[in-house]
Amino acid sequence: MNVGIVACSNGLNIERREQIEALIKQLETYGMHAICSPHLYAENGVAAGTAVERARVLMDFYRDESIGAIFDVSGGDIANEILPHLDYAVIANVRKPFWGYSDLTTIINAVYACSNVPSVLYQVRNLVKDRAEVQQMRFAEYAAHPDRKGQLFDLRYEFLRGREMDGIIIGGNVRCLLKLAGTPYWPDMKDKILFLEALGGDEGPLRTYFAQLEQLGTFRQIAGILLGTFTRFEESQAGMTVYEILEPHLPKNLPVARTPDVGHGSDAKAIEIGAYIDIK
């Protein structure tokens, strides 16, 4: 199977070339032949090509029948530049899986909002990072039997409020998700399970993100919240939890659970945004 490799957010530093070459070799072990975008590495500034160029490559991969999946290896700030240049009707028709994390939250949720197509929140470069052995084991199991999902998608849960929740899961990185607020790419929140995680952010940014979600009416519409990891906040040992910051913004009786398995860590597992989830 051919797979596409893109960088729709910030272009990679040229020093990452060896890591991408290692990733390509690793994907070959799963029977995946990688075809790379010509716009992977940052040129002038942070971008690897213009928004139109990055969007064109992504759509070419969607349209190419030989491409079975698309992996975005980037992250950063500028993925939302390409949203007006995507053909959501084509994406809805081919229903091809797109994988990415962090700033790719914008594309993943726009694709769901405009095409009703699920995507996977996961950074495929984890296959060649410091937790490569366990990641490669999980991914090999998934590649052999994608219909079963396997350990790559098998998440642990702990309820902080309530006992169960179910629905279509949306969201991702909270900072990046909020870039979609007020745009045509903001997903319908009614009866959804909202997943939230973050790399950076101390108490102040988290309070403002959660306040904005409350003011958007999001917490009154959803059926539950699933918290992933909040890497730097949790490392800071701030003396409080993310839930303690979030809880004052929530209506009574809204279920909240957490998983330590999805976020920015190199050991992170995958979660399918736009797919049904049942947590008990």
DOTOR-744226 format. One line per 4 residues: their letters; for each residue z negated, y, x of N, C-alpha, C. Coordinates in pm, 1 decimal. Layout:
N
a> Z/Y/X/Z/Y/X/Z/Y/X | ...;
This chain:
280
mnvg> 0.0/-119.6/84.6/0.0/0.0/0.0/0.0/124.3/88.0 | 82.4/220.5/55.3/80.6/349.8/121.3/-27.0/437.5/58.4 | -92.3/518.7/140.2/-188.8/617.2/90.7/-157.8/750.9/154.2 | -181.6/856.6/79.7/-159.4/990.6/131.6/-287.3/1049.1/189.9;
ivac> -274.9/1121.7/299.1/-387.6/1192.0/361.8/-359.0/1341.5/355.0 | -447.3/1417.3/289.7/-426.1/1560.5/271.1/-550.8/1638.3/312.4 | -533.6/1769.9/324.7/-644.3/1862.7/350.5/-622.4/1984.4/261.1 | -669.4/1974.1/137.0/-645.3/2081.1/40.0/-745.6/2195.2/52.1;
sngl> -857.8/2171.8/118.2/-954.4/2278.1/144.8/-930.4/2329.7/286.5 | -1034.3/2367.0/356.8/-1017.9/2421.2/492.2/-946.1/2320.8/581.8 | -854.3/2370.6/663.3/-788.3/2283.7/759.0/-886.3/2229.0/860.9 | -858.8/2110.3/909.9/-945.5/2048.6/1009.0/-930.2/2118.1/1144.5;
nier> -1036.6/2120.2/1220.2/-1028.9/2162.7/1358.8/-944.5/2061.3/1435.5 | -861.3/2107.7/1525.5/-773.0/2018.3/1600.5/-852.2/1912.2/1676.3 | -979.3/1940.9/1704.5/-1063.6/1843.0/1773.3/-1090.0/1719.3/1689.0 | -1061.9/1727.1/1559.6/-1080.8/1611.8/1471.2/-961.7/1515.4/1474.4;
reqi> -860.4/1546.9/1552.6/-740.3/1463.2/1553.6/-773.6/1318.0/1589.8 | -859.1/1297.7/1689.9/-894.7/1161.6/1728.8/-965.2/1088.1/1614.3 | -1049.3/1160.1/1540.6/-1118.4/1098.1/1428.0/-1018.3/1056.5/1319.2 | -919.1/1141.2/1293.0/-818.4/1107.7/1193.0/-734.3/989.6/1240.1;
eali> -702.9/985.4/1367.4/-627.9/870.4/1419.6/-708.7/742.1/1405.7 | -839.9/750.1/1429.9/-926.4/633.1/1411.3/-931.7/592.6/1264.9 | -934.8/690.9/1176.4/-934.8/662.2/1032.6/-806.5/591.4/991.5 | -693.5/638.7/1040.4/-564.8/576.9/1007.5/-563.9/430.9/1049.7;
kqle> -614.6/403.9/1169.7/-621.9/265.3/1217.5/-714.7/181.7/1130.4 | -825.4/240.8/1088.2/-919.9/167.7/1004.3/-859.5/135.6/868.7 | -787.7/229.9/810.0/-723.4/205.8/680.6/-620.7/93.3/690.6 | -556.2/82.9/806.4/-459.2/-25.7/826.1/-525.7/-162.6/810.8;
tygm> -653.3/-174.1/847.0/-721.8/-303.2/836.3/-740.4/-344.3/690.7 | -728.4/-250.1/598.8/-737.6/-281.0/456.1/-599.4/-293.4/391.7 | -495.7/-294.2/474.7/-360.0/-300.6/421.6/-310.2/-168.8/368.0 | -369.6/-58.2/414.5/-330.7/75.1/368.0/-259.1/149.2/480.1;
haic> -133.7/183.3/456.7/-55.5/258.8/553.5/-65.2/406.9/520.3 | -124.9/485.7/609.8/-149.6/627.1/583.8/-28.2/712.2/615.0 | 6.0/799.1/520.5/109.7/900.2/538.9/40.2/1035.9/534.0 | 45.1/1109.6/643.2/-32.3/1232.9/656.4/46.6/1356.3/615.0;
sphl> -21.4/1445.4/547.6/33.2/1577.2/518.4/64.9/1649.3/648.9 | 171.8/1730.0/652.7/196.8/1812.5/771.2/98.7/1929.0/781.2 | 12.7/1944.8/680.6/-82.5/2055.9/677.8/-225.3/2001.1/678.9 | -264.3/1943.2/791.7/-399.9/1890.8/805.6/-489.4/1980.1/890.0;
yaen> -431.6/2045.4/990.8/-512.7/2115.9/1089.7/-499.2/2267.6/1074.4 | -613.2/2337.1/1086.3/-615.3/2481.6/1069.0/-521.7/2549.2/1168.5 | -451.2/2649.3/1120.0/-355.6/2722.0/1202.3/-410.4/2861.0/1232.9 | -369.4/2961.2/1156.7/-424.4/3095.5/1173.0/-536.8/3113.3/1071.4;
gvaa> -661.0/3114.7/1117.9/-773.3/3121.2/1026.0/-817.3/2981.6/983.9 | -867.1/2968.8/860.8/-924.7/2841.6/816.7/-823.2/2750.1/749.4 | -709.5/2803.0/708.2/-617.1/2725.3/626.6/-519.6/2643.2/710.0 | -483.4/2528.0/655.5/-375.8/2446.1/712.0/-255.8/2461.0/619.2;
gtav> -185.1/2570.4/634.0/-75.0/2599.7/543.2/-120.2/2686.6/428.0 | -23.9/2741.7/356.4/-55.1/2826.5/241.7/-101.4/2740.6/124.7 | -154.1/2806.6/22.0/-194.7/2734.1/-98.9/-76.4/2660.6/-160.3 | 40.1/2726.1/-163.0/159.6/2663.3/-220.1/201.1/2541.8/-138.2;
erar> 195.3/2553.0/-7.2/232.5/2440.2/78.7/137.8/2322.2/60.7 | 9.1/2350.0/54.2/-88.2/2241.2/38.1/-72.6/2176.2/-98.6 | -48.7/2256.8/-201.0/-29.0/2202.3/-335.2/99.1/2120.1/-343.4 | 202.9/2166.2/-275.9/331.2/2094.0/-278.7/316.6/1954.9/-218.0;
vlmd> 246.0/1945.1/-106.9/226.1/1814.1/-45.0/145.7/1723.2/-137.6 | 41.0/1776.4/-197.7/-39.8/1695.3/-289.4/45.9/1645.0/-405.5 | 126.9/1731.6/-463.6/211.0/1689.7/-576.0/319.2/1591.2/-530.3 | 370.1/1608.0/-410.1/467.0/1510.6/-357.5/404.2/1372.1/-350.6;
fyrd> 279.1/1365.7/-309.5/210.2/1236.3/-302.9/185.0/1180.6/-442.9 | 151.7/1266.7/-537.3/136.3/1219.5/-675.9/267.6/1162.5/-729.1 | 378.4/1228.3/-698.0/507.4/1185.7/-751.9/564.9/1063.3/-679.9 | 525.4/1041.6/-557.3/580.2/932.9/-476.4/524.2/799.0/-526.1;
esig> 610.1/716.1/-582.2/565.7/590.0/-641.5/512.8/491.5/-537.0 | 546.2/511.7/-410.2/497.1/421.0/-306.2/354.1/452.0/-264.2 | 302.8/569.2/-303.4/167.2/609.8/-268.2/70.8/559.6/-375.2 | -26.5/477.1/-333.2/-119.8/420.5/-429.1/-246.1/501.4/-449.6;
aifd> -281.5/583.8/-352.9/-401.9/666.0/-361.9/-387.4/783.8/-266.6 | -465.5/888.6/-292.5/-462.2/1009.1/-209.4/-603.8/1037.5/-161.1 | -619.8/1048.9/-29.0/-749.0/1076.8/31.6/-746.9/1216.8/92.2 | -838.8/1302.3/47.6/-852.2/1434.1/109.0/-961.0/1427.1/215.3;
vsgg> -929.1/1467.4/336.5/-1021.8/1456.2/449.3/-1088.5/1589.6/482.4 | -1069.7/1689.6/396.9/-1120.7/1823.8/427.5/-1247.3/1853.9/349.2 | -1288.6/1977.2/358.5/-1402.5/2033.2/288.2/-1410.7/2179.2/327.7 | -1500.1/2253.6/266.5/-1512.5/2393.8/304.4/-1516.1/2486.7/185.4;
dian> -1410.3/2569.6/170.2/-1417.2/2678.4/73.1/-1291.5/2702.4/-10.0 | -1175.3/2660.5/33.2/-1052.0/2717.7/-23.9/-969.1/2621.1/-108.0 | -1025.4/2509.3/-148.5/-947.6/2414.5/-228.7/-902.4/2475.1/-361.3 | -984.2/2563.9/-419.1/-946.8/2619.6/-549.9/-822.9/2708.4/-543.1;
eilp> -779.3/2748.3/-423.6/-654.2/2826.2/-412.2/-534.8/2751.2/-469.0 | -537.1/2619.2/-461.3/-416.4/2544.0/-498.1/-410.1/2510.9/-646.9 | -518.0/2534.6/-722.4/-523.5/2486.9/-860.9/-409.7/2539.7/-949.6 | -369.0/2666.8/-937.7/-259.6/2713.2/-1024.4/-124.5/2652.2/-989.6;
hldy> -114.7/2587.6/-873.5/13.4/2536.7/-826.1/30.2/2385.8/-848.3 | -64.9/2323.6/-917.6/-55.5/2180.5/-945.5/11.6/2156.4/-1080.3 | 82.6/2045.2/-1091.0/148.1/2007.0/-1216.3/60.9/1901.7/-1283.9 | -22.5/1946.9/-1376.1/-120.7/1857.6/-1437.1/-57.4/1756.1/-1531.0;
avia> 59.7/1786.9/-1583.5/130.4/1689.6/-1667.1/175.1/1570.1/-1583.4 | 223.5/1597.1/-1463.4/262.1/1487.7/-1372.5/139.1/1404.7/-1336.5 | 29.7/1471.0/-1303.7/-92.8/1399.6/-1266.9/-140.0/1312.3/-1383.1 | -131.9/1363.9/-1504.6/-172.8/1287.0/-1622.2/-84.1/1165.1/-1642.5;
nvrk> 41.4/1178.0/-1606.9/136.4/1068.1/-1628.2/118.2/956.6/-1525.2 | 98.5/993.0/-1398.7/90.7/889.5/-1294.5/-50.6/833.2/-1278.8 | -154.0/913.4/-1313.2/-294.1/867.2/-1312.2/-330.8/801.5/-1178.5 | -297.2/869.5/-1071.6/-320.4/817.2/-936.7/-456.8/864.7/-886.2;
pfwg> -537.2/778.1/-823.3/-669.7/820.8/-778.1/-664.4/918.6/-661.0 | -740.5/1024.7/-675.2/-760.5/1125.0/-570.2/-904.7/1112.2/-522.9 | -923.8/1106.5/-390.8/-1056.9/1093.2/-332.1/-1088.0/1216.0/-247.3 | -1205.1/1272.9/-264.5/-1249.2/1384.6/-182.0/-1391.7/1420.9/-218.0;
ysdl> -1455.3/1508.6/-139.5/-1592.6/1547.3/-170.7/-1611.4/1695.1/-142.4 | -1732.2/1743.7/-166.7/-1770.3/1880.0/-133.3/-1679.9/1980.5/-205.3 | -1602.9/2061.3/-131.9/-1518.4/2162.4/-195.4/-1408.3/2101.6/-280.3 | -1378.2/1973.0/-258.8/-1277.6/1907.3/-341.9/-1328.7/1881.4/-482.8;
ttii> -1456.9/1911.2/-505.6/-1512.7/1914.2/-641.1/-1426.5/2000.1/-731.8 | -1370.2/2108.8/-678.9/-1287.0/2197.0/-761.9/-1162.6/2124.0/-810.8 | -1094.9/2052.5/-722.9/-974.3/1979.6/-763.0/-1009.2/1863.4/-854.2 | -1112.8/1789.0/-819.5/-1152.2/1671.7/-897.8/-1182.1/1710.6/-1042.5;
navy> -1256.1/1817.9/-1062.7/-1290.8/1858.2/-1198.3/-1175.3/1926.5/-1270.4 | -1091.3/1998.8/-1197.0/-971.8/2057.4/-1259.1/-876.5/1948.2/-1304.9 | -861.4/1843.8/-1224.2/-775.1/1731.5/-1261.7/-827.3/1664.6/-1387.7 | -959.4/1647.5/-1396.6/-1014.4/1588.5/-1519.0/-994.8/1683.2/-1638.1;
acsn> -1025.9/1812.5/-1618.2/-1017.7/1908.3/-1727.6/-875.7/1923.5/-1781.7 | -776.8/1920.1/-1693.6/-638.3/1949.2/-1732.1/-551.5/1825.3/-1750.1 | -596.6/1710.6/-1697.9/-514.4/1589.4/-1704.3/-589.0/1468.8/-1759.5 | -720.6/1481.8/-1774.1/-803.2/1370.4/-1822.9/-792.6/1248.5/-1731.6;
vpsv> -780.6/1272.2/-1601.8/-766.3/1164.9/-1502.7/-891.2/1162.4/-1414.2 | -953.8/1045.3/-1397.6/-1070.2/1036.6/-1308.6/-1030.4/1049.2/-1161.9 | -1123.6/1094.8/-1080.2/-1108.5/1100.4/-934.8/-1237.6/1050.2/-872.5 | -1234.4/1028.0/-741.9/-1350.3/970.6/-673.3/-1412.2/1073.7/-579.5;
lyqv> -1541.3/1096.6/-597.7/-1615.2/1186.2/-509.4/-1662.4/1104.1/-389.9 | -1591.3/1116.9/-277.7/-1620.2/1038.3/-158.2/-1537.7/1092.8/-42.9 | -1599.3/1098.7/76.0/-1528.6/1143.1/195.6/-1487.4/1019.6/276.2 | -1356.3/993.5/280.3/-1307.8/872.7/346.5/-1331.2/875.8/497.1;
rnlv> -1353.7/993.9/556.4/-1385.0/999.0/698.6/-1519.1/932.6/731.2 | -1599.5/904.5/627.7/-1723.3/829.5/650.7/-1695.9/693.2/714.2 | -1574.2/643.1/697.6/-1539.2/513.5/755.3/-1540.5/513.8/907.4 | -1535.2/630.7/967.9/-1533.1/638.7/1114.5/-1640.0/734.1/1167.5;
kdra> -1743.7/757.4/1087.1/-1855.4/839.3/1132.8/-1968.6/749.1/1182.6 | -2088.1/804.5/1193.7/-2198.1/731.6/1257.1/-2251.0/614.7/1175.4 | -2222.7/610.5/1044.6/-2261.8/496.7/962.8/-2139.6/410.7/929.5 | -2048.3/404.1/1024.3/-1919.2/339.3/1002.1/-1933.2/192.9/961.8;
evqq> -2024.6/120.8/1023.2/-2032.6/-23.4/998.2/-2059.5/-52.9/851.3 | -2160.8/11.0/795.2/-2192.9/-15.7/654.3/-2084.6/39.3/562.5 | -2027.1/155.1/597.8/-1920.5/211.2/515.2/-1796.5/122.5/515.9 | -1762.6/69.2/631.0/-1645.7/-18.0/640.4/-1666.2/-146.3/562.1;
mrfa> -1787.0/-199.0/563.7/-1816.7/-318.4/486.1/-1799.5/-292.4/336.9 | -1854.1/-181.0/289.7/-1841.5/-147.1/147.6/-1695.7/-124.9/108.7 | -1623.8/-51.1/193.2/-1486.3/-16.6/159.0/-1396.6/-139.5/162.7 | -1421.8/-230.2/256.0/-1343.1/-353.1/263.1/-1360.3/-435.0/136.5;
eyaa> -1482.7/-442.5/86.4/-1508.8/-513.8/-38.7/-1433.5/-448.9/-154.1 | -1439.2/-314.1/-158.3/-1366.9/-242.6/-264.1/-1216.3/-264.0/-253.2 | -1161.7/-252.4/-132.9/-1016.7/-265.4/-113.1/-967.1/-403.9/-153.3 | -1050.2/-505.6/-130.9/-1011.2/-641.8/-166.5/-1013.1/-664.5/-316.8;
hpdr> -1105.0/-596.5/-386.0/-1119.5/-615.9/-531.2/-1149.3/-481.2/-597.2 | -1052.3/-390.4/-603.4/-1079.0/-255.9/-655.7/-1125.2/-253.2/-800.5 | -1088.9/-354.9/-877.2/-1130.6/-359.3/-1016.9/-1280.1/-385.2/-1031.2 | -1341.6/-444.5/-928.7/-1484.7/-475.4/-934.4/-1571.1/-362.3/-881.9;
kgql> -1513.0/-266.2/-813.4/-1584.2/-151.7/-753.6/-1674.0/-194.9/-637.6 | -1769.6/-283.2/-663.0/-1854.0/-336.0/-556.1/-1959.6/-238.6/-507.5 | -2011.3/-265.8/-387.3/-2124.8/-190.0/-333.8/-2092.9/-43.0/-310.1 | -1967.3/-10.8/-288.2/-1930.5/128.5/-264.1/-1967.2/216.9/-382.4;
fdlr> -1963.4/161.3/-503.1/-1992.4/237.1/-624.8/-2125.0/196.1/-689.5 | -2199.7/106.7/-626.6/-2323.9/54.1/-683.7/-2439.0/146.0/-645.1 | -2484.1/229.1/-739.4/-2581.9/333.2/-710.3/-2721.6/295.8/-760.6 | -2820.8/342.0/-686.2/-2958.9/330.7/-730.3/-2996.3/456.0/-810.7;
yefl> -3079.2/437.3/-914.7/-3119.6/548.3/-999.9/-3270.4/549.4/-1018.4 | -3324.0/670.5/-1035.9/-3464.0/689.2/-1072.6/-3469.6/799.9/-1177.5 | -3532.4/772.9/-1291.5/-3542.2/875.3/-1394.9/-3657.3/969.8/-1365.8 | -3629.3/1099.8/-1376.1/-3729.7/1204.2/-1361.8/-3774.7/1254.8/-1497.8;
rgre> -3689.6/1235.0/-1595.9/-3718.6/1271.8/-1734.8/-3632.6/1183.8/-1824.7 | -3691.5/1127.1/-1927.0/-3617.4/1038.3/-2014.8/-3605.6/898.7/-1956.8 | -3533.0/813.2/-2028.1/-3522.7/673.4/-1988.4/-3379.4/622.0/-1982.6 | -3285.5/694.4/-2042.4/-3147.6/648.4/-2040.8/-3053.2/764.7/-2068.5;
mdgi> -2928.8/748.0/-2024.8/-2823.3/844.9/-2054.5/-2689.4/775.2/-2037.7 | -2592.0/820.5/-2112.0/-2457.5/766.0/-2094.8/-2355.6/870.4/-2137.6 | -2235.1/857.1/-2081.5/-2126.9/948.6/-2111.5/-2030.8/958.3/-1994.8 | -1931.4/1043.3/-2009.4/-1837.9/1071.4/-1900.5/-1908.2/1159.4/-1798.9;
iigg> -1899.7/1120.6/-1671.1/-1966.5/1199.0/-1567.2/-1869.9/1299.6/-1505.1 | -1916.2/1422.4/-1491.6/-1837.4/1529.1/-1430.8/-1925.8/1600.7/-1328.8 | -1866.6/1691.9/-1252.6/-1944.1/1770.3/-1157.9/-1918.7/1730.3/-1014.3 | -2019.4/1748.6/-931.2/-2007.8/1724.2/-787.2/-2093.2/1824.9/-713.4;
nvrc> -2036.5/1887.5/-611.5/-2108.6/1989.5/-536.2/-2132.3/2111.0/-625.4 | -2257.8/2150.3/-641.8/-2290.6/2252.5/-740.5/-2228.3/2387.9/-705.7 | -2231.3/2426.5/-579.3/-2171.5/2554.8/-539.7/-2023.5/2558.2/-572.2 | -1955.5/2449.6/-542.1/-1810.8/2446.3/-560.8/-1773.1/2430.4/-707.5;
llkl> -1850.9/2353.5/-782.4/-1824.8/2340.3/-925.8/-1826.8/2475.7/-994.1 | -1920.1/2561.3/-955.5/-1934.7/2690.4/-1021.7/-1818.4/2785.2/-993.3 | -1734.3/2754.7/-895.5/-1613.0/2834.2/-874.9/-1519.5/2824.7/-995.2 | -1532.5/2717.2/-1072.1/-1443.6/2695.5/-1186.4/-1490.2/2768.2/-1312.5;
agtp> -1612.4/2819.0/-1312.5/-1665.2/2886.0/-1431.4/-1576.1/3003.5/-1471.1 | -1542.8/3009.1/-1598.7/-1458.8/3117.3/-1649.2/-1311.2/3099.4/-1624.8 | -1271.0/2985.9/-1569.5/-1129.6/2957.3/-1543.7/-1080.4/2847.6/-1637.5 | -949.8/2826.5/-1645.8/-896.9/2717.9/-1729.5/-931.3/2579.2/-1675.7;
ywpd> -989.4/2574.2/-1556.2/-1016.0/2446.8/-1490.5/-1160.2/2399.8/-1508.9 | -1238.8/2476.9/-1582.4/-1377.6/2438.3/-1610.8/-1375.6/2324.6/-1713.6 | -1438.3/2211.4/-1682.8/-1430.6/2098.0/-1775.7/-1515.3/2118.6/-1900.5 | -1475.7/2053.4/-2008.4/-1553.0/2051.7/-2131.2/-1684.1/1978.6/-2103.0;
mkdk> -1795.0/2044.4/-2125.0/-1924.7/1987.9/-2091.5/-1988.7/1908.4/-2206.1 | -1932.9/1912.8/-2324.9/-1998.7/1852.5/-2440.7/-2020.1/1703.1/-2421.9 | -2146.7/1662.4/-2429.4/-2188.1/1521.7/-2423.2/-2157.6/1455.3/-2289.3 | -2135.5/1534.7/-2185.6/-2108.8/1478.2/-2052.8/-2238.6/1456.2/-1975.7;
ilfl> -2230.5/1372.4/-1873.5/-2337.1/1360.1/-1774.9/-2296.8/1447.0/-1656.0 | -2380.2/1543.3/-1622.3/-2348.5/1638.5/-1515.1/-2410.5/1590.9/-1384.3 | -2324.6/1561.1/-1287.3/-2371.6/1522.1/-1154.1/-2371.8/1644.3/-1063.9 | -2480.1/1663.0/-989.1/-2493.3/1777.5/-899.7/-2548.1/1732.6/-765.0;
ealg> -2491.2/1785.7/-657.5/-2540.7/1763.6/-520.8/-2506.5/1886.0/-438.3 | -2559.2/1891.4/-315.9/-2529.5/2004.7/-227.9/-2554.6/1966.1/-83.5 | -2482.2/2031.0/5.1/-2509.1/2020.0/148.2/-2608.3/2128.0/189.5 | -2569.9/2253.1/174.2/-2655.3/2364.7/213.2/-2731.6/2419.9/95.1;
gdeg> -2810.5/2521.8/122.7/-2882.3/2589.6/17.1/-3031.7/2566.3/21.1 | -3108.1/2675.1/37.2/-3252.9/2664.8/24.4/-3290.6/2698.2/-119.5 | -3414.3/2734.6/-143.7/-3460.8/2757.3/-280.2/-3379.4/2865.1/-352.0 | -3348.2/2974.8/-282.4/-3278.6/3085.7/-346.4/-3143.9/3048.3/-404.9;
plrt> -3052.3/2993.3/-324.3/-2923.3/2952.7/-381.4/-2936.1/2851.6/-493.8 | -3026.1/2755.1/-481.2/-3039.9/2655.9/-587.7/-3087.0/2721.1/-717.1 | -3178.4/2814.6/-707.1/-3225.0/2884.0/-828.2/-3110.8/2960.4/-894.8 | -3027.1/3024.2/-814.8/-2918.4/3101.1/-876.0/-2811.4/3009.7/-935.0;
yfaq> -2783.2/2895.4/-869.5/-2686.4/2800.5/-925.7/-2735.4/2747.7/-1059.8 | -2861.4/2707.6/-1065.2/-2914.7/2649.8/-1188.4/-2925.1/2754.9/-1298.7 | -2959.0/2879.0/-1260.7/-2962.5/2986.7/-1360.1/-2823.2/3012.5/-1417.7 | -2721.4/3010.7/-1332.0/-2585.3/3032.5/-1381.8/-2543.9/2921.7/-1476.5;
leql> -2575.0/2797.7/-1443.2/-2541.7/2687.1/-1533.8/-2612.6/2703.3/-1668.2 | -2736.9/2747.5/-1665.1/-2808.5/2771.7/-1790.6/-2741.6/2882.6/-1871.2 | -2704.4/2991.3/-1803.4/-2644.8/3104.9/-1871.9/-2504.9/3074.7/-1924.7 | -2437.8/2979.1/-1863.6/-2308.0/2933.1/-1914.8/-2323.5/2846.8/-2039.7;
gtfr> -2445.1/2807.2/-2070.0/-2469.7/2719.0/-2183.5/-2450.5/2572.1/-2151.6 | -2432.4/2541.9/-2022.8/-2401.0/2404.8/-1981.7/-2511.0/2307.0/-2020.2 | -2635.7/2345.8/-1995.6/-2745.4/2251.5/-2017.0/-2768.1/2222.1/-2165.2 | -2719.3/2309.9/-2253.9/-2730.9/2284.1/-2398.3/-2620.1/2193.0/-2449.4;
qiag> -2515.4/2175.8/-2368.4/-2401.3/2096.2/-2412.3/-2404.3/1952.2/-2361.7 | -2458.7/1931.7/-2242.5/-2448.3/1801.5/-2178.0/-2547.6/1701.2/-2236.2 | -2524.7/1572.9/-2203.6/-2611.3/1464.8/-2250.9/-2711.0/1420.4/-2145.4 | -2698.7/1470.6/-2023.6/-2791.3/1432.4/-1917.8/-2747.6/1488.7/-1784.8;
illg> -2837.0/1483.0/-1687.1/-2810.1/1530.5/-1551.4/-2842.7/1418.6/-1453.7 | -2752.4/1398.7/-1358.2/-2776.1/1307.6/-1246.6/-2773.9/1390.0/-1118.4 | -2883.8/1389.8/-1046.0/-2894.2/1462.4/-920.1/-2863.5/1368.8/-803.9 | -2778.0/1414.1/-713.6/-2754.1/1342.8/-589.8/-2843.8/1398.5/-480.7;
tftr> -2797.5/1394.7/-357.7/-2876.1/1447.7/-247.3/-2847.0/1596.1/-226.9 | -2948.3/1668.9/-185.9/-2938.4/1811.3/-152.0/-2981.7/1821.7/-6.2 | -2887.4/1796.3/82.9/-2916.6/1757.9/220.2/-3009.3/1854.6/293.2 | -2969.1/1978.0/307.5/-3047.8/2069.5/391.4/-3176.4/2113.6/322.9;
fees> -3174.5/2124.4/190.4/-3297.0/2156.3/118.9/-3398.7/2045.1/138.6 | -3355.1/1920.7/127.2/-3446.7/1808.4/142.5/-3495.0/1794.8/287.1 | -3410.8/1831.2/382.5/-3451.6/1827.2/522.4/-3551.8/1937.6/557.3 | -3551.5/2044.4/479.2/-3634.9/2160.6/510.1/-3782.0/2139.3/478.4;
qagm> -3811.8/2031.9/401.8/-3950.3/2004.6/360.9/-4012.2/2130.8/300.1 | -3945.6/2180.5/195.7/-3981.0/2309.2/136.3/-4110.4/2306.3/55.4 | -4167.8/2190.0/34.9/-4290.6/2182.2/-43.4/-4266.4/2173.4/-192.1 | -4140.7/2162.4/-231.9/-4104.5/2145.1/-372.3/-3981.1/2057.4/-378.0;
tvye> -3950.0/2008.9/-496.5/-3832.3/1924.6/-514.2/-3722.2/2002.1/-585.1 | -3601.5/1950.5/-576.3/-3489.5/2010.0/-649.6/-3518.8/2008.6/-799.2 | -3576.6/1901.0/-846.4/-3607.2/1892.2/-989.8/-3705.6/2000.3/-1032.3 | -3802.1/2033.6/-948.1/-3897.5/2138.4/-982.8/-3829.9/2274.6/-995.5;
ilep> -3725.0/2296.7/-919.7/-3647.8/2420.5/-932.6/-3560.0/2417.5/-1057.4 | -3504.7/2301.8/-1085.5/-3412.9/2286.5/-1198.5/-3483.8/2286.7/-1333.2 | -3599.2/2222.2/-1342.6/-3663.1/2192.4/-1470.4/-3684.6/2313.5/-1561.4 | -3726.1/2431.7/-1509.5/-3746.9/2545.2/-1600.3/-3620.9/2591.6/-1673.1;
hlpk> -3505.0/2553.7/-1625.1/-3378.9/2597.2/-1685.9/-3330.0/2501.3/-1795.4 | -3398.8/2389.8/-1814.2/-3347.3/2283.9/-1900.4/-3407.7/2289.3/-2040.4 | -3328.5/2255.0/-2141.6/-3386.2/2236.8/-2274.9/-3475.4/2113.1/-2276.5 | -3567.2/2110.1/-2372.0/-3656.8/1995.9/-2382.4/-3578.3/1868.9/-2413.3;
nlpv> -3626.2/1759.4/-2358.0/-3575.2/1624.8/-2387.3/-3439.5/1592.9/-2325.0 | -3384.6/1680.6/-2239.6/-3260.0/1646.7/-2171.2/-3291.4/1547.5/-2059.2 | -3232.1/1427.5/-2060.5/-3263.1/1329.6/-1955.5/-3214.9/1375.8/-1817.6 | -3293.9/1345.6/-1717.5/-3259.4/1377.8/-1578.7/-3291.0/1256.0/-1492.6;
artp> -3194.5/1214.5/-1412.7/-3214.7/1106.0/-1317.5/-3167.6/1152.0/-1181.1 | -3203.4/1078.5/-1079.2/-3157.1/1110.0/-945.1/-3112.3/982.2/-876.3 | -3018.1/998.8/-782.4/-2975.0/889.1/-697.2/-2975.5/937.2/-552.9 | -3026.6/856.9/-460.0/-3020.9/893.8/-319.0/-2889.4/854.6/-253.2;
dvgh> -2795.3/803.8/-332.8/-2677.1/738.3/-276.3/-2550.8/823.5/-272.7 | -2550.4/942.2/-333.9/-2427.0/1022.4/-338.6/-2456.0/1164.1/-291.5 | -2373.9/1211.5/-199.5/-2389.4/1345.8/-147.0/-2310.4/1362.2/-18.8 | -2364.4/1440.6/72.5/-2293.4/1472.5/196.2/-2330.4/1383.3/314.0;
gsda> -2425.0/1293.9/297.0/-2464.3/1207.5/407.3/-2353.8/1111.5/447.6 | -2351.6/1076.0/575.7/-2247.7/983.5/623.0/-2267.7/842.7/567.7 | -2383.0/817.5/505.8/-2408.8/688.2/442.4/-2382.4/692.1/292.1 | -2328.9/802.5/240.9/-2311.9/821.0/97.4/-2214.4/720.0/38.1;
kaie> -2244.1/681.2/-85.4/-2153.7/596.7/-162.1/-2061.8/684.4/-246.1 | -1980.2/621.4/-329.1/-1880.1/691.6/-409.4/-1921.9/694.1/-556.1 | -1876.8/796.7/-627.1/-1896.2/803.4/-771.7/-1766.3/852.3/-833.7 | -1729.2/793.3/-946.3/-1602.0/826.6/-1010.4/-1624.5/936.0/-1113.7;
igay> -1573.0/1054.2/-1084.8/-1584.6/1168.3/-1174.4/-1474.2/1158.1/-1281.6 | -1516.5/1171.0/-1407.5/-1422.6/1154.7/-1518.3/-1424.6/1015.9/-1578.1 | -1517.7/932.1/-1530.8/-1530.9/795.6/-1581.8/-1662.5/783.2/-1658.3 | -1670.8/684.4/-1743.3/-1792.2/659.6/-1824.0/-1901.2/599.1/-1736.6;
idik> -2023.7/644.4/-1758.1/-2137.5/591.5/-1684.8/-2251.4/566.7/-1782.7 | -2323.5/458.9/-1763.1/-2436.2/421.1/-1847.5/-2555.2/394.4/-1756.0 | -2656.0/480.7/-1761.9/-2771.9/471.0/-1672.8/-2894.3/437.4/-1755.6 | -2960.2/327.8/-1720.1/-3081.5/284.3/-1791.6/-3187.3/240.8/-1692.6;
